[in-house]
């Protein structure tokens, strides 16, 4: 029988684009960039477990205010530093008291002769460099000799009157919970799928995507120095048009115009962070005028936020979470049938594949610099209203 599910072959996914562990193609590309591992407040006097790119690590902040990110197994006898004690100059292992600074240097060995004076220089706890910016803590997990500068974004550098930068990790952007149980690319490539908006979002995002806004927009795509950009043009029928611009900045940054249709440049930058190959979370930094402004952007279909909805209500008002998590932990690319409306997604995948090839050949991927003053990224994303 033609079309019978019995005739389906063994499904498969594109591992190069989706797997993020060390040694995988995408894992090595992602490790050439800085990634947020937590809010600034997440690093404190109590060790905190964090997971990023398939690696389990320990985040802390010593008594002098310096954050540290270290491998969890103590380099002495393998005890978990989650049970360590944070002190003025670092984290001390609970087992034999070895003290490690934020960069892994061993500072004290209390049960060794002379406090390990001659032994300390010979050991170092594996660690990753950190920087703080926009209320977030960023880590670089790639080859030490290739460490680039941490990027700055013009959208977050030019602060208006009464504005300040707020960071958020609550899952604004996932469409649901803070940690999504599916592959990071299922969300990230969705940013270059503007034609899902008038269909999927019409059911839950409010009045900005119904009526004249809910019409299918004219869409144009282009590549630029840092990624892929979409222009979504809507004739509002009142002598005005809306040119809504969205961008993906490789490898995993999303720059989406305000869903409340605030005119002008986008207010926020989001990092789609793979915790591993089957879970991700989004860290967001935005220009705001009130505390918790980012979280208040959540849609409320039927008057409820996502976490309050029943299973039946999730069926009645499916959103990005349901559409993307519903593809499975890692979607089967072998079962896709992509059309003209998927052009932006295909452009993004193609650009990622080109960057994977560069890294495999020993070249530097796009968007990185080690020259101070050249780390600023300019974006065009926003809601631009035009009179005609």
Secondary structure, DSSP 4 states (H G I P E B T S, - for coil): -TT-GGG-------HHHH--STTSHHHHHHTTSEEEEEEGGGSSSS-EEEEETTEEEEEEE-TTS-EEEEESB-TTT--BGGG-EE-SSSEE-TTT--EE-TT-BEEE-TTSGGGGTTTGGG-B--EEEEEEETTEEEEE-S-GGG--PPPEEHHHHS--TT-EEEEE-S-TTTTS-SEESS-HHHHHGGGG-GGGHHHHGGGTS-GGGSGGGGSPPEEEEEEETTEEEEEEEEE-SSSEEEEEEEEEETTTEEE---TT--BEE--EEEEEEEEETTEEEEEEEEEESSTTTTGGG---GGG--GGG--HHHHHHT--HHHHHHTT-SS--GGG----GGGHHHHHHHHHHHHHHHHHHTTPPPTT---STT--EE----EEEEEE-
